[in-house]
Amino acid sequence: MRPKFTEEDLVRYVSYVIQALLMVGLVFVLGDTVFEVWRSLTLGPAAVVEATVDNALLAVVLLEILMSMIDFARGKGRSVVYVMDATLSFILREIIIEIFGRTFTVQDLAAYGALIAVISLGRFILVRSRKWEAPTP
């Protein structure tokens, strides 16, 4: 008799596909980082730093999302916290990009600050209410 394909199986397989796509995306981001750094070498040290930081922060965001998917596939409850961490990383990345590009306004930074405060407070409340342990590096 053939085993029954369950909803849990579907979620697990979709999770594997998403994890694979995130890993491919991470490889492309790392490759793009190398290319951008190499290309910016002729533009000076500031351009090299900007290219490195911009792409490295995007890699951090992808890693946070990947960790969320891995926990989700394993059935652990920390995936919401990882999504919040990824959101915070993305917002911080955008702030740094705007500062490097000198395209920011005080209103933009205030809005980003409010977003960071709200997400951080939500994360704090969620972690405290679930009594989760802090992740170990």
C-alpha angles and dihedrals in degrees: 000000000000116000116249118254105232134197088251089058090051092050091047094050093045088049090053091051092050091047091051091049091050090051091050089049090050091052090051092048090051091048090048089050091056091046094047093047091049091047093048095050090092092050096061140257095298092058091048091052092047093050092046096047095043094053095037091056091050088053089053091053091051091048091052091051091046091052088051092053093047091052091045091053091050091051096245120145100228095088093097090054091050091051089051089049090050090050091051091048091050093049091049089049090053091049091052092047091051092048092050091048092043089227098123130113129200089250091054092051091046090052091048090048091052091049091050091049094049095046092045091050091048091049092049092050092046094050093045094047093050094039091226119173119241112260115258117230 
